[in-house]
Amino acid sequence: QVHLVESGGGLVRAGGSLRLSCAASGIIFRFAAMGWYRQAPGKQRELVATITTGGSRDYADSVKGRFTISRDNAINTVYLQMNSLKPEDTAVYHCNTASGSVYEPWGQGTQVTVSS
């Protein structure tokens, strides 16, 4: 069974930084393109960053230049470094695959709250 565990969220002031981590098990991680998603209250979940098995990265325009996704295949973990945070980045952040059908169940996510 797939198990995704996100961590690293918290409360931070605008302009601050956080580093999120996602530990994955139950998948062949090194063969999986991974992504970070976020869902703000009353909004649909959106994909904000992806990283392929080869390490190619892509970002939503809203986070480009501020967020960096990375992965460590040795420990089945994907990271999201978030700098210059804005109040509009406030959301629950999840990781999941970035290609094909998403893994079920989703992890519990990690809450990021950015105060102005």
C-alpha positions in Angstrom: 0.0 0.0 0.0 1.2 3.5 -0.8 2.1 5.6 2.2 2.9 9.3 1.8 3.9 11.3 4.8 4.3 15.1 4.5 6.0 17.3 7.1 7.7 20.6 7.6 4.7 23.0 7.5 4.0 25.7 10.0 3.2 29.4 10.6 5.6 31.9 9.1 5.5 35.6 8.3 5.4 36.9 4.7 8.9 36.8 3.3 9.9 33.8 5.3 10.9 30.3 4.3 9.9 26.7 5.0 11.2 23.4 3.7 8.6 20.6 3.3 9.5 16.9 3.1 7.5 13.9 1.9 8.5 10.4 2.6 7.1 7.8 0.3 6.8 4.0 0.7 5.0 1.3 -1.1 6.1 2.6 -4.5 9.3 2.3 -6.6 10.2 5.8 -5.9 13.1 6.2 -8.3 10.7 5.4 -11.2 8.1 8.0 -10.1 7.8 11.6 -11.3 6.7 13.4 -8.1 4.9 16.6 -7.5 3.8 18.9 -4.7 0.2 20.0 -4.7 -1.6 22.5 -2.5 -5.2 23.2 -1.6 -6.4 26.4 0.0 -9.8 26.6 1.7 -12.6 26.9 -0.8 -10.2 26.3 -3.7 -9.4 23.3 -5.9 -6.2 21.4 -5.4 -3.4 22.7 -7.7 -0.1 21.2 -8.7 2.7 23.7 -7.9 5.9 21.8 -8.6 7.0 18.6 -10.3 10.3 16.7 -10.6 10.9 13.9 -13.1 12.9 10.7 -12.5 15.7 12.4 -14.3 15.5 15.5 -12.1 13.9 17.9 -14.5 11.7 20.5 -12.7 8.7 22.5 -13.5 6.7 25.0 -11.5 3.4 26.8 -11.5 3.8 30.5 -12.5 2.6 31.5 -9.0 5.6 29.9 -7.3 8.3 30.1 -10.0 11.5 31.7 -8.7 10.5 31.2 -5.1 10.0 27.4 -4.7 12.5 24.6 -5.4 11.6 21.0 -5.7 14.2 18.3 -5.1 14.3 14.6 -4.4 16.5 12.0 -2.7 15.9 8.6 -4.3 18.2 6.9 -1.6 15.6 7.7 1.1 12.4 7.9 -1.0 11.9 11.6 -0.2 10.8 14.6 -2.1 11.3 18.2 -0.8 9.9 21.6 -1.4 12.0 24.6 -0.4 9.7 27.6 -0.2 11.2 31.1 0.0 9.7 34.6 -0.1 6.4 33.2 1.1 3.3 35.1 0.5 -0.1 35.0 2.3 -1.6 33.5 -0.8 0.7 30.5 -0.4 -1.4 29.5 2.7 -2.7 26.0 2.0 -2.4 22.3 2.9 0.5 20.9 0.9 0.5 17.3 -0.3 2.9 15.3 -2.4 1.9 12.6 -4.9 2.9 11.4 -8.3 3.0 13.9 -11.1 2.3 11.5 -13.9 -0.6 9.2 -14.5 -3.1 8.4 -11.9 -2.4 9.7 -8.4 -1.6 7.4 -5.6 -4.4 6.6 -3.2 -4.7 7.3 -0.4 -3.3 10.8 -0.2 -1.2 11.6 2.8 -2.5 13.9 5.6 -0.7 16.8 4.1 1.1 19.6 6.0 -0.4 23.0 6.8 1.4 26.1 5.6 0.2 29.4 7.0 1.7 32.7 5.9 0.8 35.8 7.9 1.0 39.2 6.4 
